[in-house]
Structures are given as C-alpha cells and as structure tokens.
C-alpha cells in the first residue's frame, strides 16, 4: 500500500481492530455463507493479509485509539485515548 505512493515498506502494515467479525473476515480466505453477499471488490484487506502486506490484530474497544476520531466519548475515555495517542496541544490553560 505505501508502495502505491512511492514509499518502500519493510514490515507489514498493522491494523488494530476491535471488531472480531471483521478480523475473522480479513483472516479467513475460505468461503463463508454469511459473507457471500459481500462484493468481491471489498476483499482488498483479505488479499493484503494473504500476501503478508497487512496484519489484523485485536485491540480491546477500551483501547481503540481510532475511536477518538469517530465516536462521541465520555470525558474519562476521551482523556485516556488523547493521552495514549500522543496528541499534544499547544493551547495553554488560562488562569482565572
């Protein structure tokens, strides 16, 4: 995938996923009656896993850093994910 934009990649791209069904679909190249409705063009990740270019690993939902960008989160969870992601802010707190 990085090769598509001119970057040489040494190791497989690692995808951290909290959906175990998505992981199973990506890692199982066999026929599955429950997923036969999925159009073949949506099997890109499965093909990349087979090729060894991508690995798909499980991460507990509580530690899914991508959620900071796509879900409404409580203050505690948002603070945890913000700190875990390494995001820094340049806004200093104003003293009243």
N, CA, C and O atoms as a MOPAC input file, in Angstrom:
PM7 MOZYME 1SCF
protein

 N      0.80300 1    -1.18800 1     0.00000 1
 C      0.00000 1     0.00000 1     0.00000 1
 C      0.85400 1     1.26300 1     0.00000 1
 O      0.61400 1     2.13700 1    -0.83300 1
 N      1.83400 1     1.40700 1     0.88500 1
 C      2.70500 1     2.57800 1     0.77100 1
 C      3.44500 1     2.59600 1    -0.56600 1
 O      3.79000 1     3.65800 1    -1.08200 1
 N      3.68200 1     1.40600 1    -1.11700 1
 C      4.36700 1     1.31000 1    -2.40700 1
 C      3.57800 1     2.04600 1    -3.49100 1
 O      4.15200 1     2.56900 1    -4.44600 1
 N      2.25100 1     2.07700 1    -3.32600 1
 C      1.40000 1     2.77100 1    -4.29100 1
 C      1.69400 1     4.26800 1    -4.34900 1
 O      1.40300 1     4.92100 1    -5.35100 1
 N      2.26700 1     4.80700 1    -3.28300 1
 C      2.60500 1     6.23600 1    -3.25200 1
 C      4.11300 1     6.46100 1    -3.24400 1
 O      4.58500 1     7.54500 1    -2.89900 1
 N      4.86600 1     5.42700 1    -3.62700 1
 C      6.30400 1     5.56300 1    -3.77800 1
 C      7.12800 1     5.38500 1    -2.51800 1
 O      8.27600 1     5.82800 1    -2.47400 1
 N      6.57900 1     4.75000 1    -1.49300 1
 C      7.30700 1     4.52200 1    -0.24300 1
 C      7.62700 1     3.03500 1    -0.13000 1
 O      6.73800 1     2.19600 1    -0.27200 1
 N      8.88400 1     2.70900 1     0.12300 1
 C      9.28800 1     1.31000 1     0.29600 1
 C      8.99800 1     0.89000 1     1.73200 1
 O      9.43600 1     1.54300 1     2.67900 1
 N      8.27100 1    -0.18600 1     1.88300 1
 C      7.86300 1    -0.65700 1     3.20800 1
 C      8.64000 1    -1.90800 1     3.59300 1
 O      8.75500 1    -2.84400 1     2.80100 1
 N      9.17300 1    -1.92000 1     4.81200 1
 C      9.95700 1    -3.05300 1     5.29400 1
 C      9.09900 1    -4.11000 1     5.98300 1
 O      9.34400 1    -5.30600 1     5.82400 1
 N      8.10100 1    -3.68000 1     6.74100 1
 C      7.26300 1    -4.60100 1     7.51600 1
 C      5.80600 1    -4.46400 1     7.10200 1
 O      5.41600 1    -3.50600 1     6.43400 1
 N      5.02100 1    -5.43500 1     7.51100 1
 C      3.59100 1    -5.40100 1     7.20900 1
 C      2.91600 1    -4.24300 1     7.94000 1
 O      3.30000 1    -3.88900 1     9.05400 1
 N      1.91900 1    -3.66800 1     7.30600 1
 C      1.09600 1    -2.65000 1     7.95100 1
 C      0.22600 1    -3.34200 1     8.98200 1
 O     -0.40800 1    -4.35400 1     8.68600 1
 N      0.19400 1    -2.80500 1    10.18400 1
 C     -0.57500 1    -3.42100 1    11.25900 1
 C     -1.86900 1    -2.64800 1    11.45900 1
 O     -1.86000 1    -1.43400 1    11.66200 1
 N     -2.98300 1    -3.37200 1    11.40000 1
 C     -4.29600 1    -2.78900 1    11.65300 1
 C     -4.78400 1    -3.31200 1    12.99000 1
 O     -4.85600 1    -4.52300 1    13.20200 1
 N     -5.12000 1    -2.39900 1    13.89500 1
 C     -5.67500 1    -2.76800 1    15.19300 1
 C     -7.18800 1    -2.63400 1    15.08500 1
 O     -7.69600 1    -1.55600 1    14.77700 1
 N     -7.90900 1    -3.71900 1    15.33700 1
 C     -9.35400 1    -3.77100 1    15.13300 1
 C    -10.03300 1    -4.28900 1    16.38800 1
 O     -9.54600 1    -5.22700 1    17.01900 1
 N    -11.17100 1    -3.67200 1    16.75900 1
 C    -11.91400 1    -4.15600 1    17.91800 1
 C    -13.13700 1    -4.97500 1    17.51200 1
 O    -13.88000 1    -5.44400 1    18.37500 1
 N    -13.35000 1    -5.15000 1    16.22400 1
 C    -14.47200 1    -5.93500 1    15.73200 1
 C    -13.96200 1    -7.32500 1    15.34000 1
 O    -13.29400 1    -7.49000 1    14.31900 1
 N    -14.28900 1    -8.31200 1    16.16500 1
 C    -13.76400 1    -9.65900 1    15.92900 1
 C    -14.32200 1   -10.28500 1    14.65200 1
 O    -13.65900 1   -11.11600 1    14.03100 1
 N    -15.53100 1    -9.89400 1    14.25800 1
 C    -16.08700 1   -10.37700 1    12.99700 1
 C    -15.29000 1    -9.87000 1    11.80700 1
 O    -15.04900 1   -10.60800 1    10.85100 1
 N    -14.88300 1    -8.61400 1    11.86600 1
 C    -14.07100 1    -8.03500 1    10.78900 1
 C    -12.70800 1    -8.71000 1    10.72000 1
 O    -12.17300 1    -8.93300 1     9.63400 1
 N    -12.14800 1    -9.03400 1    11.88600 1
 C    -10.85500 1    -9.72900 1    11.92100 1
 C    -10.98400 1   -11.10300 1    11.27700 1
 O    -10.15200 1   -11.49700 1    10.45900 1
 N    -12.03100 1   -11.82600 1    11.65300 1
 C    -12.24600 1   -13.16700 1    11.09100 1
 C    -12.42100 1   -13.09600 1     9.58000 1
 O    -11.88100 1   -13.93100 1     8.85400 1
 N    -13.16300 1   -12.11900 1     9.10400 1
 C    -13.37900 1   -11.96600 1     7.66800 1
 C    -12.06700 1   -11.66300 1     6.94500 1
 O    -11.81900 1   -12.18400 1     5.85700 1
 N    -11.23300 1   -10.82400 1     7.54900 1
 C     -9.95900 1   -10.45600 1     6.92200 1
 C     -8.97400 1   -11.61700 1     6.90100 1
 O     -8.17200 1   -11.72900 1     5.97400 1
 N     -9.02400 1   -12.48000 1     7.90600 1
 C     -8.03700 1   -13.55000 1     8.02700 1
 C     -8.47900 1   -14.88000 1     7.42500 1
 O     -7.65600 1   -15.78100 1     7.26400 1
 N     -9.74900 1   -15.02100 1     7.09100 1
 C    -10.25200 1   -16.28900 1     6.57500 1
 C    -10.54000 1   -16.16000 1     5.08900 1
 O    -11.50100 1   -15.50100 1     4.69100 1
 N     -9.71800 1   -16.78100 1     4.28400 1
 C     -9.86700 1   -16.68600 1     2.83200 1
 C    -10.91300 1   -17.64700 1     2.28100 1
 O    -11.25600 1   -17.56400 1     1.10200 1
 N    -11.42100 1   -18.54600 1     3.09500 1
 C    -12.38200 1   -19.53600 1     2.63300 1
 C    -13.76500 1   -18.96300 1     2.40700 1
 O    -14.04800 1   -17.82000 1     2.76400 1
 N    -14.61100 1   -19.76700 1     1.81500 1
 C    -15.99200 1   -19.38000 1     1.54700 1
 C    -16.78300 1   -19.37600 1     2.84400 1
 O    -16.63200 1   -20.26900 1     3.67800 1
 N    -17.61600 1   -18.37800 1     3.00600 1
 C    -18.47500 1   -18.29300 1     4.17200 1
 C    -19.85600 1   -17.86300 1     3.69900 1
 O    -20.00400 1   -16.79800 1     3.09800 1
 N    -20.86700 1   -18.68100 1     3.96600 1
 C    -22.22300 1   -18.39300 1     3.50400 1
 C    -22.74800 1   -17.06800 1     4.05200 1
 O    -23.55000 1   -16.40300 1     3.39700 1
 N    -22.30700 1   -16.68400 1     5.23200 1
 C    -22.79100 1   -15.43300 1     5.83200 1
 C    -22.20900 1   -14.19500 1     5.15700 1
 O    -22.76600 1   -13.10400 1     5.27300 1
 N    -21.11300 1   -14.35800 1     4.46700 1
 C    -20.49200 1   -13.19500 1     3.82600 1
 C    -20.52700 1   -13.27300 1     2.30700 1
 O    -19.86000 1   -12.48600 1     1.63500 1
 N    -21.28900 1   -14.20200 1     1.75900 1
 C    -21.30900 1   -14.34300 1     0.30700 1
 C    -21.89800 1   -13.11600 1    -0.38800 1
 O    -21.65700 1   -12.89800 1    -1.57500 1
 N    -22.67400 1   -12.31000 1     0.35300 1
 C    -23.26000 1   -11.10200 1    -0.22200 1
 C    -22.25000 1    -9.96300 1    -0.36300 1
 O    -22.52400 1    -8.97300 1    -1.04100 1
 N    -21.08800 1   -10.09800 1     0.27200 1
 C    -20.07800 1    -9.04300 1     0.20500 1
 C    -19.43200 1    -9.07300 1    -1.17900 1
 O    -18.90100 1   -10.09800 1    -1.60700 1
 N    -19.48500 1    -7.95900 1    -1.85700 1
 C    -18.92100 1    -7.84800 1    -3.19800 1
 C    -17.41800 1    -8.12900 1    -3.15400 1
 O    -16.73500 1    -7.71100 1    -2.21900 1
 N    -16.91800 1    -8.81600 1    -4.13500 1
 C    -15.51800 1    -9.23600 1    -4.19000 1
 C    -14.55500 1    -8.04900 1    -4.11000 1
 O    -13.43700 1    -8.19800 1    -3.61700 1
 N    -14.96900 1    -6.88900 1    -4.58000 1
 C    -14.07200 1    -5.72300 1    -4.53900 1
 C    -13.81300 1    -5.23600 1    -3.11800 1
 O    -12.90100 1    -4.44300 1    -2.88600 1
 N    -14.62300 1    -5.71500 1    -2.16000 1
 C    -14.44200 1    -5.32600 1    -0.76400 1
 C    -13.49400 1    -6.26800 1    -0.01800 1
 O    -13.33200 1    -6.14900 1     1.19600 1
 N    -12.87800 1    -7.18900 1    -0.72900 1
 C    -11.96900 1    -8.15200 1    -0.10400 1
 C    -10.50600 1    -7.71300 1    -0.20500 1
 O     -9.60200 1    -8.54000 1    -0.08900 1
 N    -10.27800 1    -6.44800 1    -0.41400 1
 C     -8.92100 1    -5.92400 1    -0.56500 1
 C     -8.04600 1    -6.24900 1     0.64200 1
 O     -6.92100 1    -6.72100 1     0.47700 1
 N     -8.54400 1    -6.00500 1     1.84900 1
 C     -7.74800 1    -6.25300 1     3.05500 1
 C     -7.43600 1    -7.73700 1     3.17800 1
 O     -6.32200 1    -8.10800 1     3.54800 1
 N     -8.41200 1    -8.58900 1     2.87100 1
 C     -8.18100 1   -10.03500 1     2.92200 1
 C     -7.02600 1   -10.41400 1     1.99700 1
 O     -6.16400 1   -11.21300 1     2.36500 1
 N     -7.01400 1    -9.84700 1     0.81500 1
 C     -5.94300 1   -10.14400 1    -0.13900 1
 C     -4.58800 1    -9.64800 1     0.38000 1
 O     -3.56900 1   -10.31700 1     0.20800 1
 N     -4.58600 1    -8.48700 1     1.00800 1
 C     -3.34000 1    -7.94600 1     1.55900 1
 C     -2.84400 1    -8.79000 1     2.73600 1
 O     -1.63600 1    -8.95100 1     2.90900 1
 N     -3.75900 1    -9.32700 1     3.54300 1
 C     -3.38200 1   -10.22000 1     4.64400 1
 C     -2.76000 1   -11.49200 1     4.07400 1
 O     -1.72700 1   -11.95100 1     4.56100 1
 N     -3.38600 1   -12.06100 1     3.04400 1
 C     -2.85800 1   -13.27000 1     2.40400 1
 C     -1.45300 1   -13.03400 1     1.85200 1
 O     -0.60200 1   -13.92000 1     1.91600 1
 N     -1.21600 1   -11.86100 1     1.32000 1
 C      0.07700 1   -11.51100 1     0.74100 1
 C      1.13500 1   -11.20400 1     1.79000 1
 O      2.32700 1   -11.16500 1     1.48700 1
 N      0.69200 1   -10.98700 1     3.03000 1
 C      1.61900 1   -10.65800 1     4.10500 1
 C      1.92800 1    -9.17300 1     4.21500 1
 O      2.80100 1    -8.77400 1     4.98600 1
 N      1.22300 1    -8.35800 1     3.45400 1
 C      1.45100 1    -6.91800 1     3.48000 1
 C      0.74100 1    -6.24900 1     4.64800 1
 O      1.09400 1    -5.13800 1     5.04300 1
 N     -0.27000 1    -6.93400 1     5.20400 1
 C     -1.08000 1    -6.37900 1     6.29200 1
 C     -1.30200 1    -7.45100 1     7.34200 1
 O     -1.49300 1    -8.62200 1     7.01400 1
 N     -1.27800 1    -7.04700 1     8.61200 1
 C     -1.72000 1    -7.92700 1     9.69200 1
 C     -2.89700 1    -7.24400 1    10.37300 1
 O     -2.93000 1    -6.02000 1    10.50100 1
 N     -3.85800 1    -8.04400 1    10.80500 1
 C     -5.02600 1    -7.51800 1    11.50300 1
 C     -5.03500 1    -8.14400 1    12.88400 1
 O     -5.13600 1    -9.36300 1    13.02500 1
 N     -4.92800 1    -7.30300 1    13.90100 1
 C     -4.83800 1    -7.77800 1    15.27400 1
 C     -5.94400 1    -7.17200 1    16.12200 1
 O     -6.44500 1    -6.08500 1    15.83300 1
 N     -6.31600 1    -7.89100 1    17.17200 1
 C     -7.38400 1    -7.45200 1    18.06400 1
 C     -6.87300 1    -6.45000 1    19.08800 1
 O     -5.78100 1    -6.60100 1    19.63700 1
 N     -7.67000 1    -5.43600 1    19.33200 1
 C     -7.43500 1    -4.49300 1    20.42100 1
 C     -8.77700 1    -4.30800 1    21.12800 1
 O     -9.81000 1    -4.15400 1    20.47600 1
 N     -8.75900 1    -4.32400 1    22.44200 1
 C     -9.97800 1    -4.13000 1    23.21000 1
 C    -10.57400 1    -2.76000 1    22.88300 1
 O     -9.84300 1    -1.78800 1    22.69500 1
 N    -11.88700 1    -2.69200 1    22.81800 1
 C    -12.57500 1    -1.44800 1    22.48300 1
 C    -12.12900 1    -0.28600 1    23.36400 1
 O    -12.04200 1     0.85000 1    22.89700 1
 N    -11.85000 1    -0.56500 1    24.62800 1
 C    -11.43800 1     0.49500 1    25.55600 1
 C    -10.10600 1     1.12400 1    25.15700 1
 O     -9.78900 1     2.23700 1    25.57700 1
 N     -9.33400 1     0.41700 1    24.35300 1
 C     -8.00700 1     0.90200 1    23.96500 1
 C     -7.89500 1     1.20700 1    22.47000 1
 O     -6.79100 1     1.37500 1    21.95300 1
 N     -9.02000 1     1.27900 1    21.78200 1
 C     -9.02600 1     1.53700 1    20.34600 1
 C     -8.82400 1     3.03600 1    20.10600 1
 O     -9.76200 1     3.82600 1    20.21300 1
 N     -7.59900 1     3.40700 1    19.78400 1
 C     -7.25200 1     4.81700 1    19.62700 1
 C     -8.03300 1     5.50500 1    18.51200 1
 O     -8.27100 1     6.71100 1    18.58400 1
 N     -8.43000 1     4.76700 1    17.49300 1
 C     -9.16900 1     5.38000 1    16.38500 1
 C    -10.51100 1     5.93400 1    16.83400 1
 O    -11.05800 1     6.82400 1    16.18200 1
 N    -11.05200 1     5.42300 1    17.93700 1
 C    -12.35100 1     5.88900 1    18.41100 1
 C    -12.34500 1     7.36400 1    18.78000 1
 O    -13.39600 1     8.00600 1    18.78200 1
 N    -11.18300 1     7.90500 1    19.09100 1
 C    -11.10200 1     9.32300 1    19.44700 1
 C    -11.56000 1    10.19200 1    18.27400 1
 O    -12.00400 1    11.32300 1    18.47300 1
 N    -11.45200 1     9.67100 1    17.06800 1
 C    -11.79900 1    10.43400 1    15.87100 1
 C    -13.20000 1    10.16400 1    15.34900 1
 O    -13.71800 1    10.94600 1    14.55200 1
 N    -13.83200 1     9.06200 1    15.78600 1
 C    -15.08800 1     8.67500 1    15.14400 1
 C    -16.26800 1     8.46600 1    16.07700 1
 O    -17.37700 1     8.22400 1    15.59900 1
 N    -16.07700 1     8.54900 1    17.38600 1
 C    -17.17400 1     8.29700 1    18.31500 1
 C    -17.31500 1     9.42700 1    19.32100 1
 O    -16.35100 1    10.10900 1    19.66900 1
 N    -18.55900 1     9.60200 1    19.77800 1
 C    -18.79200 1    10.51200 1    20.89700 1
 C    -18.36300 1     9.76000 1    22.15100 1
 O    -18.87400 1     8.67400 1    22.42800 1
 N    -17.43700 1    10.32300 1    22.90500 1
 C    -16.85900 1     9.62900 1    24.05200 1
 C    -17.05400 1    10.43600 1    25.32100 1
 O    -17.16800 1    11.66200 1    25.29100 1
 N    -17.09000 1     9.72000 1    26.44200 1
 C    -17.14100 1    10.37900 1    27.73300 1
 C    -15.80900 1    11.04600 1    28.03100 1
 O    -14.79300 1    10.73900 1    27.40900 1
 N    -15.82700 1    11.95400 1    28.98300 1
 C    -14.62700 1    12.72100 1    29.32100 1
 C    -13.46200 1    11.83500 1    29.72500 1
 O    -12.33500 1    12.05200 1    29.28000 1
 N    -13.72200 1    10.83800 1    30.56600 1
 C    -12.65700 1     9.95900 1    31.05500 1
 C    -12.01500 1     9.18000 1    29.90100 1
 O    -10.79100 1     9.11300 1    29.79000 1
 N    -12.86000 1     8.59500 1    29.04600 1
 C    -12.35600 1     7.82400 1    27.90500 1
 C    -11.62200 1     8.72900 1    26.92400 1
 O    -10.56100 1     8.37000 1    26.41400 1
 N    -12.18100 1     9.88900 1    26.66600 1
 C    -11.54700 1    10.83300 1    25.75000 1
 C    -10.16900 1    11.24900 1    26.25700 1
 O     -9.21500 1    11.31400 1    25.48200 1
 N    -10.06400 1    11.52600 1    27.54300 1
 C     -8.77500 1    11.91900 1    28.12100 1
 C     -7.76600 1    10.77500 1    28.01300 1
 O     -6.61000 1    10.99800 1    27.65100 1
 N     -8.20200 1     9.54400 1    28.32800 1
 C     -7.31400 1     8.38000 1    28.23500 1
 C     -6.79800 1     8.20000 1    26.81000 1
 O     -5.59400 1     8.05600 1    26.60000 1
 N     -7.70800 1     8.20800 1    25.82300 1
 C     -7.30300 1     7.99500 1    24.43400 1
 C     -6.44200 1     9.15200 1    23.92300 1
 O     -5.50800 1     8.93900 1    23.15000 1
 N     -6.75200 1    10.35200 1    24.34700 1
 C     -5.96800 1    11.52600 1    23.94400 1
 C     -4.52800 1    11.37600 1    24.41500 1
 O     -3.59100 1    11.59300 1    23.64500 1
 N     -4.35300 1    11.00400 1    25.68300 1
 C     -3.00400 1    10.82400 1    26.22700 1
 C     -2.30000 1     9.62800 1    25.59100 1
 O     -1.10700 1     9.69700 1    25.29400 1
 N     -3.03500 1     8.52900 1    25.37900 1
 C     -2.44000 1     7.31800 1    24.79800 1
 C     -2.00600 1     7.53600 1    23.35300 1
 O     -1.04600 1     6.91900 1    22.89200 1
 N     -2.70500 1     8.40400 1    22.64200 1
 C     -2.38600 1     8.63400 1    21.23200 1
 C     -1.15500 1     9.51100 1    21.04100 1
 O     -0.57700 1     9.55500 1    19.95500 1
 N     -0.75800 1    10.20700 1    22.10100 1
 C      0.39800 1    11.08600 1    21.98800 1
 C      0.07000 1    12.44300 1    21.39800 1
 O      0.96800 1    13.22800 1    21.09600 1
 N     -1.21800 1    12.72100 1    21.23200 1
 C     -1.62500 1    14.02100 1    20.70400 1
 C     -1.25600 1    15.09700 1    21.71300 1
 O     -1.55100 1    14.98100 1    22.90300 1
 N     -0.62300 1    16.12000 1    21.23200 1
 C     -0.21800 1    17.23900 1    22.08800 1
 C     -1.00400 1    18.47600 1    21.69400 1
 O     -1.40800 1    18.62800 1    20.54200 1
 N     -1.21300 1    19.34000 1    22.64200 1
 C     -1.89600 1    20.59200 1    22.36100 1
 C     -0.95200 1    21.74800 1    22.65100 1
 O     -0.11200 1    21.66400 1    23.54700 1
 N     -1.08900 1    22.81200 1    21.89900 1
 C     -0.26400 1    23.98500 1    22.15000 1
 C     -1.08300 1    25.08800 1    22.82200 1
 O     -0.63900 1    26.23200 1    22.92200 1
 N     -2.26100 1    24.73500 1    23.27300 1
 C     -3.12400 1    25.68900 1    23.95900 1
 C     -2.85900 1    25.59100 1    25.45300 1
 O     -3.05300 1    24.54000 1    26.06300 1
 N     -2.42300 1    26.68000 1    26.02400 1
 C     -2.16600 1    26.69700 1    27.46200 1
 C     -3.44700 1    27.05800 1    28.19900 1
 O     -4.24600 1    27.86300 1    27.72000 1
 N     -3.63300 1    26.45500 1    29.37100 1
 C     -4.81100 1    26.75900 1    30.17500 1
 C     -4.70800 1    28.18600 1    30.70000 1
 O     -3.66000 1    28.62200 1    31.17700 1
 N     -5.79900 1    28.88200 1    30.60100 1
 C     -5.87200 1    30.24700 1    31.10700 1
 C     -6.17500 1    30.20300 1    32.59600 1
 O     -7.07300 1    29.47900 1    33.02700 1
 N     -5.44700 1    30.95800 1    33.37000 1
 C     -5.71600 1    31.06400 1    34.80300 1
 C     -6.78700 1    32.13000 1    35.00200 1
 O     -6.67300 1    33.22400 1    34.44900 1
 N     -7.84800 1    31.82500 1    35.79600 1
 C     -8.90900 1    32.83100 1    36.00400 1
 C     -8.43100 1    34.01300 1    36.81200 1
 O     -9.20300 1    34.93700 1    37.07000 1

